[in-house]
Amino acid sequence: MSFRSDFHFKKWLIATAAIMIFITAAAVSLNLLSAEYLVLYNYETNARYVTVKADDGMMFSVEFIHSVNQTPLKDTYIIDDGQIRAHSTTYRSFGAGVQTALNEGEKMTYDDEGNMVITGIDKTFDPLIYIVGTVSDHILELNGKEISLRNLCGRNARVVFDVAPLYEILTKGMFD
């Protein structure tokens, strides 16, 4: 092989490697930017409190003392095809402000502590909004951790749970 053809081969090899690196980086970036994230933010200010990758099947819950019934209530949600869906509701007793009859497709069972657990709930939230308690706290359980929404967001804060791709969060200034 002559010096000239060897030189052109090396240039071709370097150019090919650079193109492959660029394509790989673009694919990885596109994958990261299009991934869905669960975002918790303040309804009025858009201040972002939590951003976590939201794979299908990921679950989280919010537990609080019901303001009228005055007993613990736990709403559990699941990420399903980029949406927040109700998975179950757990509560201790019937009373004002809590479900007293099952809707079509729902099932009621009891957990080990005697609490009622409603499953089969057919409800999607876009987005899911809570008002953090002024008397009792709302506890977010996410990825095995319990987070006080009162400490994180403040009393009486209107907070929003939403699912969005990272590129939307970054390009639209969403959830500053």
Residue pairs with C-beta under 8 A, 6 or more apart in sequence:
1 9
32 166
33 165
33 166
33 167
33 170
34 165
34 166
34 167
35 53
35 165
35 166
36 53
36 54
36 55
36 79
36 82
36 163
36 164
36 165
37 51
37 52
37 53
37 54
37 163
37 164
37 165
37 166
37 169
38 50
38 51
38 52
38 53
38 54
38 58
38 60
38 79
38 84
38 142
38 161
38 162
38 163
39 48
39 50
39 51
39 160
39 161
39 162
39 163
39 164
39 169
39 174
39 175
40 48
40 49
40 50
40 51
40 140
40 153
40 159
40 160
40 161
41 47
41 48
41 49
41 159
41 160
41 162
41 175
42 49
42 153
42 157
42 158
42 159
42 160
43 129
43 157
43 158
43 159
43 160
44 158
46 174
46 175
46 176
47 175
47 176
48 175
48 176
49 152
49 153
49 159
50 140
50 142
50 147
50 152
51 169
51 175
52 142
52 143
54 79
54 82
54 163
55 79
56 79
56 80
56 81
56 82
57 78
57 79
57 80
58 78
58 79
59 76
59 77
59 78
59 79
59 87
60 76
60 77
60 140
60 141
60 142
60 143
60 161
61 74
61 75
61 76
61 77
61 140
61 141
62 74
62 75
62 77
62 130
62 138
62 139
62 140
62 141
62 149
63 72
63 73
63 74
63 75
63 138
63 139
63 141
64 72
64 73
64 133
64 136
64 137
64 138
64 139
65 71
65 72
65 73
65 133
65 135
65 136
66 72
66 73
66 91
66 95
66 97
66 98
67 97
67 133
67 135
68 95
68 96
68 97
69 91
69 93
69 95
69 96
69 97
69 98
71 91
71 92
71 93
71 95
72 91
72 92
72 115
73 89
73 90
73 91
73 92
73 98
74 89
74 90
74 91
75 86
75 88
75 89
76 86
76 87
76 88
76 89
76 90
77 84
77 85
77 86
77 87
77 125
77 128
77 161
78 84
78 85
78 87
79 85
79 163
80 124
82 163
83 124
83 125
83 126
83 163
84 124
84 125
84 126
84 127
84 128
84 161
84 162
84 163
85 121
85 123
85 124
85 125
86 121
86 122
86 123
86 124
86 125
87 119
87 121
88 117
88 118
88 119
88 121
89 99
89 117
89 118
89 121
90 111
90 115
90 116
90 117
90 118
91 98
91 99
91 115
91 116
92 114
92 115
92 116
93 116
94 100
99 118
102 108
102 118
103 121
103 122
104 122
105 120
105 122
106 118
106 119
106 120
106 121
106 122
107 118
107 119
107 120
108 116
108 117
108 118
109 116
109 117
109 119
110 116
110 117
111 117
125 161
126 162
127 160
127 161
127 162
128 160
128 161
128 162
129 158
129 159
129 160
129 161
130 138
130 149
130 158
130 159
130 161
131 156
131 157
131 158
131 159
132 138
132 149
132 150
132 153
132 154
132 155
132 156
132 157
132 158
132 159
133 150
133 155
133 156
134 155
134 156
137 148
137 149
137 150
137 151
138 148
138 149
138 150
139 146
139 147
139 148
139 149
140 146
140 147
140 148
140 149
140 152
141 147
149 157
149 159
153 159
162 175
164 174
164 175
168 174
169 175
